[in-house]
Amino acid sequence: MTNPNLTTGSIWRLHHGDQEIARLTVTGADMPWTHAKVETLPGFEEFRPLFSEQERAADEEDWERADACYIQIRSALTLTFPDGGPVAEFMLHIHDDGTAGWRWHDEPFDAVNP
């Protein structure tokens, strides 16, 4: 069964508070990663340096710095599925070339299951 969230052309949305700051249009998936073209909207520019820093850290294999960027991204931004429902947990990379890659989970990564 195909996941409708991964259909080419599906649009995921990135938010800062109540403001939509980017649209991620799915171009493909290589599980567990989903890939997209990014359309930035007003409000995104505030976060561009953080995504650039995260990309540099990953390229340099500085995982401590990359993790610090991830924490900042997750504390400031939320992601929604194409149907508008919230994504419980995600790891998002927005690249300087206007593309993105992310993975997600239905439950927060730090959730403890009884």
Helices and strands as residue ranges (DSSP letters): G 4-6, E 11-16, E 19-30, E 33-40, H 48-59, H 63-76, E 78-80, E 89-94, E 99-105
